[in-house]
């Protein structure tokens, strides 16, 4: 974390810099969730999957595992076909 300058972009989706993360820590943020609320780091398209470890490193915490894995839509016809064959979904 010492080599990361204040102008280093930590969250590309929301364009949050390391300086903004450090400012949130100076304001009293003690965990990654509070940093997220104060800076928007982790609120972009990737939902913190890319910047989460960097934010955790700057806050001194361990990276949290992904709570929501990437998913893709399943057509209802595929689900209905499995039900007709009595296969578990």
GUDOVO-915825 format. One record per atom (N, C-alpha, C, O): residue in one letter; residue number from 1; z, y, x; atom name. Coordinates in steps of 0.2 Angstrom, whole numbers, plus 5000, padded with zeros to 4 digits. Last residue first. Example, Ala and Ser with C-alpha at 12.3 -4.5 7.8 and 13.67 -1.06 7.14 Angstrom:
BEGIN
+------+------+------+------+------+------+
| resn | resi |   zz |   yy |   xx | name |
+------+------+------+------+------+------+
|    S |    2 | 5035 | 4989 | 5064 |    N |
|    S |    2 | 5036 | 4995 | 5068 |   CA |
|    S |    2 | 5039 | 5000 | 5064 |    C |
|    S |    2 | 5040 | 5006 | 5067 |    O |
|    A |    1 | 5039 | 4972 | 5066 |    N |
|    A |    1 | 5039 | 4978 | 5062 |   CA |
|    A |    1 | 5039 | 4984 | 5066 |    C |
|    A |    1 | 5042 | 4983 | 5071 |    O |
+------+------+------+------+------+------+
END
This chain:
BEGIN
+------+------+------+------+------+------+
| resn | resi |   zz |   yy |   xx | name |
+------+------+------+------+------+------+
|    X |   89 | 4944 | 4855 | 4833 |    N |
|    X |   89 | 4941 | 4862 | 4835 |   CA |
|    X |   89 | 4944 | 4863 | 4842 |    C |
|    X |   89 | 4941 | 4868 | 4845 |    O |
|    X |   88 | 4941 | 4838 | 4831 |    N |
|    X |   88 | 4946 | 4844 | 4832 |   CA |
|    X |   88 | 4942 | 4850 | 4835 |    C |
|    X |   88 | 4938 | 4849 | 4839 |    O |
|    X |   87 | 4930 | 4831 | 4819 |    N |
|    X |   87 | 4932 | 4832 | 4826 |   CA |
|    X |   87 | 4937 | 4838 | 4827 |    C |
|    X |   87 | 4936 | 4843 | 4823 |    O |
|    X |   86 | 4924 | 4827 | 4807 |    N |
|    X |   86 | 4931 | 4827 | 4808 |   CA |
|    X |   86 | 4933 | 4827 | 4816 |    C |
|    X |   86 | 4938 | 4823 | 4818 |    O |
|    X |   85 | 4911 | 4832 | 4805 |    N |
|    X |   85 | 4912 | 4825 | 4809 |   CA |
|    X |   85 | 4919 | 4824 | 4810 |    C |
|    X |   85 | 4921 | 4819 | 4814 |    O |
|    X |   84 | 4914 | 4843 | 4798 |    N |
|    X |   84 | 4911 | 4838 | 4795 |   CA |
|    X |   84 | 4911 | 4831 | 4798 |    C |
|    X |   84 | 4911 | 4826 | 4795 |    O |
|    X |   83 | 4919 | 4851 | 4809 |    N |
|    X |   83 | 4924 | 4849 | 4803 |   CA |
|    X |   83 | 4921 | 4843 | 4799 |    C |
|    X |   83 | 4924 | 4839 | 4797 |    O |
|    X |   82 | 4908 | 4853 | 4817 |    N |
|    X |   82 | 4914 | 4849 | 4819 |   CA |
|    X |   82 | 4918 | 4847 | 4814 |    C |
|    X |   82 | 4921 | 4841 | 4814 |    O |
|    X |   81 | 4901 | 4861 | 4808 |    N |
|    X |   81 | 4898 | 4855 | 4810 |   CA |
|    X |   81 | 4904 | 4850 | 4813 |    C |
|    X |   81 | 4904 | 4844 | 4812 |    O |
|    X |   80 | 4909 | 4872 | 4808 |    N |
|    X |   80 | 4908 | 4868 | 4801 |   CA |
|    X |   80 | 4905 | 4862 | 4803 |    C |
|    X |   80 | 4908 | 4857 | 4800 |    O |
|    X |   79 | 4908 | 4877 | 4821 |    N |
|    X |   79 | 4914 | 4875 | 4818 |   CA |
|    X |   79 | 4914 | 4871 | 4812 |    C |
|    X |   79 | 4917 | 4866 | 4811 |    O |
|    X |   78 | 4894 | 4880 | 4820 |    N |
|    X |   78 | 4896 | 4875 | 4825 |   CA |
|    X |   78 | 4903 | 4873 | 4823 |    C |
|    X |   78 | 4905 | 4867 | 4823 |    O |
|    X |   77 | 4893 | 4890 | 4810 |    N |
|    X |   77 | 4890 | 4883 | 4809 |   CA |
|    X |   77 | 4892 | 4878 | 4814 |    C |
|    X |   77 | 4893 | 4872 | 4812 |    O |
|    X |   76 | 4900 | 4901 | 4816 |    N |
|    X |   76 | 4903 | 4897 | 4811 |   CA |
|    X |   76 | 4900 | 4890 | 4810 |    C |
|    X |   76 | 4903 | 4885 | 4808 |    O |
|    X |   75 | 4898 | 4902 | 4834 |    N |
|    X |   75 | 4895 | 4903 | 4827 |   CA |
|    X |   75 | 4899 | 4898 | 4822 |    C |
|    X |   75 | 4901 | 4893 | 4824 |    O |
|    X |   74 | 4910 | 4910 | 4843 |    N |
|    X |   74 | 4907 | 4904 | 4841 |   CA |
|    X |   74 | 4904 | 4904 | 4834 |    C |
|    X |   74 | 4908 | 4907 | 4830 |    O |
|    X |   73 | 4910 | 4922 | 4857 |    N |
|    X |   73 | 4910 | 4921 | 4850 |   CA |
|    X |   73 | 4907 | 4914 | 4848 |    C |
|    X |   73 | 4903 | 4911 | 4852 |    O |
|    X |   72 | 4921 | 4920 | 4870 |    N |
|    X |   72 | 4915 | 4922 | 4868 |   CA |
|    X |   72 | 4914 | 4919 | 4861 |    C |
|    X |   72 | 4918 | 4915 | 4859 |    O |
|    X |   71 | 4934 | 4928 | 4881 |    N |
|    X |   71 | 4932 | 4923 | 4876 |   CA |
|    X |   71 | 4924 | 4925 | 4874 |    C |
|    X |   71 | 4922 | 4930 | 4875 |    O |
|    X |   70 | 4945 | 4929 | 4894 |    N |
|    X |   70 | 4939 | 4931 | 4891 |   CA |
|    X |   70 | 4937 | 4926 | 4886 |    C |
|    X |   70 | 4938 | 4920 | 4887 |    O |
|    X |   69 | 4962 | 4928 | 4890 |    N |
|    X |   69 | 4957 | 4926 | 4893 |   CA |
|    X |   69 | 4950 | 4928 | 4890 |    C |
|    X |   69 | 4950 | 4930 | 4884 |    O |
|    X |   68 | 4976 | 4937 | 4890 |    N |
|    X |   68 | 4970 | 4936 | 4885 |   CA |
|    X |   68 | 4964 | 4934 | 4890 |    C |
|    X |   68 | 4962 | 4938 | 4893 |    O |
|    X |   67 | 4985 | 4938 | 4900 |    N |
|    X |   67 | 4987 | 4936 | 4894 |   CA |
|    X |   67 | 4982 | 4934 | 4889 |    C |
|    X |   67 | 4982 | 4929 | 4885 |    O |
|    X |   66 | 4985 | 4934 | 4917 |    N |
|    X |   66 | 4981 | 4937 | 4912 |   CA |
|    X |   66 | 4984 | 4934 | 4905 |    C |
|    X |   66 | 4985 | 4928 | 4905 |    O |
|    X |   65 | 5000 | 4937 | 4926 |    N |
|    X |   65 | 4995 | 4933 | 4924 |   CA |
|    X |   65 | 4991 | 4936 | 4918 |    C |
|    X |   65 | 4994 | 4939 | 4914 |    O |
|    X |   64 | 5004 | 4951 | 4935 |    N |
|    X |   64 | 5006 | 4947 | 4930 |   CA |
|    X |   64 | 4999 | 4943 | 4928 |    C |
|    X |   64 | 4994 | 4945 | 4929 |    O |
|    X |   63 | 5009 | 4953 | 4952 |    N |
|    X |   63 | 5004 | 4954 | 4947 |   CA |
|    X |   63 | 5005 | 4949 | 4941 |    C |
|    X |   63 | 5007 | 4943 | 4942 |    O |
|    X |   62 | 5025 | 4960 | 4955 |    N |
|    X |   62 | 5021 | 4954 | 4956 |   CA |
|    X |   62 | 5015 | 4955 | 4951 |    C |
|    X |   62 | 5017 | 4957 | 4945 |    O |
|    X |   61 | 5028 | 4977 | 4961 |    N |
|    X |   61 | 5029 | 4971 | 4957 |   CA |
|    X |   61 | 5024 | 4966 | 4958 |    C |
|    X |   61 | 5019 | 4967 | 4962 |    O |
|    X |   60 | 5026 | 4989 | 4967 |    N |
|    X |   60 | 5031 | 4985 | 4970 |   CA |
|    X |   60 | 5032 | 4978 | 4966 |    C |
|    X |   60 | 5037 | 4975 | 4968 |    O |
|    X |   59 | 5016 | 4997 | 4963 |    N |
|    X |   59 | 5023 | 4998 | 4959 |   CA |
|    X |   59 | 5028 | 4994 | 4962 |    C |
|    X |   59 | 5034 | 4994 | 4961 |    O |
|    X |   58 | 5005 | 4993 | 4970 |    N |
|    X |   58 | 5008 | 5000 | 4971 |   CA |
|    X |   58 | 5015 | 5001 | 4968 |    C |
|    X |   58 | 5019 | 5005 | 4970 |    O |
|    X |   57 | 5004 | 4980 | 4965 |    N |
|    X |   57 | 5005 | 4981 | 4972 |   CA |
|    X |   57 | 5008 | 4988 | 4974 |    C |
|    X |   57 | 5013 | 4989 | 4978 |    O |
|    X |   56 | 5000 | 4983 | 4952 |    N |
|    X |   56 | 5006 | 4979 | 4953 |   CA |
|    X |   56 | 5008 | 4980 | 4961 |    C |
|    X |   56 | 5014 | 4981 | 4962 |    O |
|    X |   55 | 4988 | 4989 | 4955 |    N |
|    X |   55 | 4993 | 4993 | 4951 |   CA |
|    X |   55 | 5000 | 4989 | 4953 |    C |
|    X |   55 | 5005 | 4993 | 4954 |    O |
|    X |   54 | 4981 | 4978 | 4960 |    N |
|    X |   54 | 4982 | 4984 | 4964 |   CA |
|    X |   54 | 4988 | 4988 | 4961 |    C |
|    X |   54 | 4992 | 4991 | 4965 |    O |
|    X |   53 | 4981 | 4968 | 4949 |    N |
|    X |   53 | 4985 | 4967 | 4956 |   CA |
|    X |   53 | 4986 | 4973 | 4960 |    C |
|    X |   53 | 4991 | 4973 | 4963 |    O |
|    X |   52 | 4973 | 4976 | 4940 |    N |
|    X |   52 | 4980 | 4974 | 4939 |   CA |
|    X |   52 | 4984 | 4972 | 4945 |    C |
|    X |   52 | 4990 | 4975 | 4946 |    O |
|    X |   51 | 4960 | 4979 | 4941 |    N |
|    X |   51 | 4965 | 4983 | 4944 |   CA |
|    X |   51 | 4972 | 4981 | 4944 |    C |
|    X |   51 | 4976 | 4984 | 4947 |    O |
|    X |   50 | 4954 | 4968 | 4934 |    N |
|    X |   50 | 4952 | 4970 | 4941 |   CA |
|    X |   50 | 4957 | 4974 | 4944 |    C |
|    X |   50 | 4959 | 4973 | 4950 |    O |
|    X |   49 | 4961 | 4966 | 4922 |    N |
|    X |   49 | 4959 | 4960 | 4926 |   CA |
|    X |   49 | 4957 | 4962 | 4933 |    C |
|    X |   49 | 4958 | 4958 | 4938 |    O |
|    X |   48 | 4963 | 4977 | 4914 |    N |
|    X |   48 | 4968 | 4976 | 4920 |   CA |
|    X |   48 | 4966 | 4970 | 4924 |    C |
|    X |   48 | 4970 | 4968 | 4929 |    O |
|    X |   47 | 4952 | 4977 | 4905 |    N |
|    X |   47 | 4959 | 4976 | 4903 |   CA |
|    X |   47 | 4964 | 4974 | 4908 |    C |
|    X |   47 | 4969 | 4970 | 4907 |    O |
|    X |   46 | 4939 | 4980 | 4907 |    N |
|    X |   46 | 4942 | 4974 | 4910 |   CA |
|    X |   46 | 4949 | 4973 | 4908 |    C |
|    X |   46 | 4952 | 4967 | 4910 |    O |
|    X |   45 | 4938 | 4993 | 4901 |    N |
|    X |   45 | 4934 | 4987 | 4899 |   CA |
|    X |   45 | 4937 | 4980 | 4901 |    C |
|    X |   45 | 4937 | 4975 | 4898 |    O |
|    X |   44 | 4954 | 5000 | 4902 |    N |
|    X |   44 | 4947 | 5000 | 4902 |   CA |
|    X |   44 | 4944 | 4994 | 4899 |    C |
|    X |   44 | 4948 | 4989 | 4897 |    O |
|    X |   43 | 4968 | 5000 | 4905 |    N |
|    X |   43 | 4966 | 5001 | 4898 |   CA |
|    X |   43 | 4958 | 5001 | 4897 |    C |
|    X |   43 | 4956 | 5002 | 4891 |    O |
|    X |   42 | 4971 | 5000 | 4918 |    N |
|    X |   42 | 4971 | 4994 | 4915 |   CA |
|    X |   42 | 4970 | 4994 | 4908 |    C |
|    X |   42 | 4970 | 4989 | 4904 |    O |
|    X |   41 | 4978 | 5016 | 4918 |    N |
|    X |   41 | 4976 | 5011 | 4923 |   CA |
|    X |   41 | 4977 | 5004 | 4919 |    C |
|    X |   41 | 4982 | 5002 | 4917 |    O |
|    X |   40 | 4984 | 5026 | 4911 |    N |
|    X |   40 | 4978 | 5023 | 4908 |   CA |
|    X |   40 | 4975 | 5017 | 4912 |    C |
|    X |   40 | 4970 | 5014 | 4911 |    O |
|    X |   39 | 4995 | 5032 | 4915 |    N |
|    X |   39 | 4989 | 5034 | 4919 |   CA |
|    X |   39 | 4983 | 5031 | 4915 |    C |
|    X |   39 | 4977 | 5033 | 4917 |    O |
|    X |   38 | 5006 | 5029 | 4907 |    N |
|    X |   38 | 5006 | 5036 | 4909 |   CA |
|    X |   38 | 4999 | 5037 | 4913 |    C |
|    X |   38 | 4997 | 5043 | 4913 |    O |
|    X |   37 | 5004 | 5015 | 4903 |    N |
|    X |   37 | 5005 | 5020 | 4898 |   CA |
|    X |   37 | 5004 | 5027 | 4901 |    C |
|    X |   37 | 5001 | 5032 | 4897 |    O |
|    X |   36 | 5004 | 5010 | 4916 |    N |
|    X |   36 | 4998 | 5009 | 4912 |   CA |
|    X |   36 | 4998 | 5015 | 4906 |    C |
|    X |   36 | 4993 | 5018 | 4905 |    O |
|    X |   35 | 5017 | 5012 | 4920 |    N |
|    X |   35 | 5011 | 5015 | 4924 |   CA |
|    X |   35 | 5005 | 5015 | 4920 |    C |
|    X |   35 | 5002 | 5020 | 4920 |    O |
|    X |   34 | 5023 | 5003 | 4911 |    N |
|    X |   34 | 5024 | 5011 | 4911 |   CA |
|    X |   34 | 5019 | 5014 | 4914 |    C |
|    X |   34 | 5017 | 5020 | 4912 |    O |
|    X |   33 | 5018 | 4991 | 4916 |    N |
|    X |   33 | 5017 | 4993 | 4909 |   CA |
|    X |   33 | 5018 | 5001 | 4908 |    C |
|    X |   33 | 5014 | 5004 | 4905 |    O |
|    X |   32 | 5023 | 4990 | 4929 |    N |
|    X |   32 | 5016 | 4991 | 4928 |   CA |
|    X |   32 | 5014 | 4993 | 4921 |    C |
|    X |   32 | 5010 | 4997 | 4920 |    O |
|    X |   31 | 5038 | 5000 | 4931 |    N |
|    X |   31 | 5035 | 4994 | 4930 |   CA |
|    X |   31 | 5027 | 4995 | 4929 |    C |
|    X |   31 | 5025 | 5001 | 4927 |    O |
|    X |   30 | 5044 | 5012 | 4931 |    N |
|    X |   30 | 5047 | 5007 | 4936 |   CA |
|    X |   30 | 5043 | 5000 | 4935 |    C |
|    X |   30 | 5045 | 4996 | 4939 |    O |
|    X |   29 | 5042 | 5029 | 4931 |    N |
|    X |   29 | 5039 | 5023 | 4929 |   CA |
|    X |   29 | 5041 | 5017 | 4934 |    C |
|    X |   29 | 5041 | 5018 | 4940 |    O |
|    X |   28 | 5046 | 5041 | 4936 |    N |
|    X |   28 | 5051 | 5037 | 4933 |   CA |
|    X |   28 | 5048 | 5030 | 4931 |    C |
|    X |   28 | 5052 | 5026 | 4928 |    O |
|    X |   27 | 5038 | 5050 | 4942 |    N |
|    X |   27 | 5040 | 5052 | 4935 |   CA |
|    X |   27 | 5045 | 5047 | 4932 |    C |
|    X |   27 | 5048 | 5049 | 4927 |    O |
|    X |   26 | 5034 | 5043 | 4953 |    N |
|    X |   26 | 5038 | 5048 | 4954 |   CA |
|    X |   26 | 5041 | 5051 | 4947 |    C |
|    X |   26 | 5047 | 5053 | 4947 |    O |
|    X |   25 | 5025 | 5034 | 4946 |    N |
|    X |   25 | 5031 | 5031 | 4949 |   CA |
|    X |   25 | 5036 | 5037 | 4950 |    C |
|    X |   25 | 5042 | 5036 | 4949 |    O |
|    X |   24 | 5015 | 5043 | 4943 |    N |
|    X |   24 | 5019 | 5040 | 4938 |   CA |
|    X |   24 | 5025 | 5037 | 4940 |    C |
|    X |   24 | 5030 | 5037 | 4937 |    O |
|    X |   23 | 5011 | 5046 | 4956 |    N |
|    X |   23 | 5014 | 5051 | 4952 |   CA |
|    X |   23 | 5018 | 5048 | 4946 |    C |
|    X |   23 | 5023 | 5051 | 4945 |    O |
|    X |   22 | 5005 | 5034 | 4960 |    N |
|    X |   22 | 5011 | 5036 | 4963 |   CA |
|    X |   22 | 5015 | 5042 | 4959 |    C |
|    X |   22 | 5021 | 5042 | 4959 |    O |
|    X |   21 | 4994 | 5034 | 4951 |    N |
|    X |   21 | 4999 | 5029 | 4950 |   CA |
|    X |   21 | 5005 | 5031 | 4954 |    C |
|    X |   21 | 5011 | 5030 | 4951 |    O |
|    X |   20 | 4987 | 5045 | 4956 |    N |
|    X |   20 | 4990 | 5046 | 4949 |   CA |
|    X |   20 | 4995 | 5040 | 4948 |    C |
|    X |   20 | 5000 | 5041 | 4944 |    O |
|    X |   19 | 4984 | 5040 | 4969 |    N |
|    X |   19 | 4988 | 5046 | 4968 |   CA |
|    X |   19 | 4991 | 5047 | 4961 |    C |
|    X |   19 | 4997 | 5048 | 4960 |    O |
|    X |   18 | 4975 | 5030 | 4966 |    N |
|    X |   18 | 4982 | 5028 | 4968 |   CA |
|    X |   18 | 4987 | 5034 | 4968 |    C |
|    X |   18 | 4993 | 5033 | 4967 |    O |
|    X |   17 | 4967 | 5035 | 4951 |    N |
|    X |   17 | 4967 | 5035 | 4958 |   CA |
|    X |   17 | 4974 | 5032 | 4960 |    C |
|    X |   17 | 4979 | 5032 | 4955 |    O |
|    X |   16 | 4956 | 5029 | 4938 |    N |
|    X |   16 | 4963 | 5031 | 4940 |   CA |
|    X |   16 | 4964 | 5030 | 4947 |    C |
|    X |   16 | 4962 | 5025 | 4950 |    O |
|    X |   15 | 4945 | 5027 | 4930 |    N |
|    X |   15 | 4945 | 5031 | 4936 |   CA |
|    X |   15 | 4952 | 5034 | 4937 |    C |
|    X |   15 | 4953 | 5040 | 4938 |    O |
|    X |   14 | 4944 | 5017 | 4921 |    N |
|    X |   14 | 4947 | 5023 | 4918 |   CA |
|    X |   14 | 4948 | 5028 | 4924 |    C |
|    X |   14 | 4950 | 5034 | 4923 |    O |
|    X |   13 | 4938 | 5007 | 4929 |    N |
|    X |   13 | 4936 | 5008 | 4922 |   CA |
|    X |   13 | 4938 | 5015 | 4919 |    C |
|    X |   13 | 4935 | 5018 | 4915 |    O |
|    X |   12 | 4944 | 5007 | 4941 |    N |
|    X |   12 | 4937 | 5009 | 4940 |   CA |
|    X |   12 | 4935 | 5011 | 4933 |    C |
|    X |   12 | 4931 | 5016 | 4932 |    O |
|    X |   11 | 4959 | 5010 | 4947 |    N |
|    X |   11 | 4956 | 5007 | 4941 |   CA |
|    X |   11 | 4949 | 5011 | 4940 |    C |
|    X |   11 | 4948 | 5017 | 4938 |    O |
|    X |   10 | 4959 | 5016 | 4960 |    N |
|    X |   10 | 4962 | 5009 | 4959 |   CA |
|    X |   10 | 4959 | 5006 | 4952 |    C |
|    X |   10 | 4958 | 5000 | 4953 |    O |
|    X |    9 | 4952 | 5025 | 4972 |    N |
|    X |    9 | 4951 | 5023 | 4965 |   CA |
|    X |    9 | 4954 | 5016 | 4964 |    C |
|    X |    9 | 4952 | 5012 | 4967 |    O |
|    X |    8 | 4960 | 5036 | 4983 |    N |
|    X |    8 | 4957 | 5029 | 4982 |   CA |
|    X |    8 | 4957 | 5027 | 4974 |    C |
|    X |    8 | 4963 | 5028 | 4971 |    O |
|    X |    7 | 4967 | 5047 | 4985 |    N |
|    X |    7 | 4961 | 5048 | 4982 |   CA |
|    X |    7 | 4957 | 5041 | 4981 |    C |
|    X |    7 | 4952 | 5041 | 4979 |    O |
|    X |    6 | 4979 | 5043 | 4992 |    N |
|    X |    6 | 4979 | 5045 | 4985 |   CA |
|    X |    6 | 4973 | 5046 | 4982 |    C |
|    X |    6 | 4973 | 5046 | 4976 |    O |
|    X |    5 | 4975 | 5028 | 5001 |    N |
|    X |    5 | 4976 | 5035 | 5001 |   CA |
|    X |    5 | 4976 | 5037 | 4994 |    C |
|    X |    5 | 4974 | 5033 | 4989 |    O |
|    X |    4 | 4982 | 5014 | 5007 |    N |
|    X |    4 | 4978 | 5016 | 5002 |   CA |
|    X |    4 | 4980 | 5024 | 5001 |    C |
|    X |    4 | 4986 | 5025 | 5000 |    O |
|    X |    3 | 4990 | 5009 | 5017 |    N |
|    X |    3 | 4984 | 5011 | 5019 |   CA |
|    X |    3 | 4980 | 5014 | 5013 |    C |
|    X |    3 | 4974 | 5017 | 5014 |    O |
|    X |    2 | 5002 | 5006 | 5011 |    N |
|    X |    2 | 5002 | 5012 | 5015 |   CA |
|    X |    2 | 4995 | 5014 | 5017 |    C |
|    X |    2 | 4994 | 5020 | 5018 |    O |
|    X |    1 | 5000 | 4994 | 5004 |    N |
|    X |    1 | 5000 | 5000 | 5000 |   CA |
|    X |    1 | 5000 | 5006 | 5004 |    C |
|    X |    1 | 4998 | 5012 | 5002 |    O |
+------+------+------+------+------+------+
END
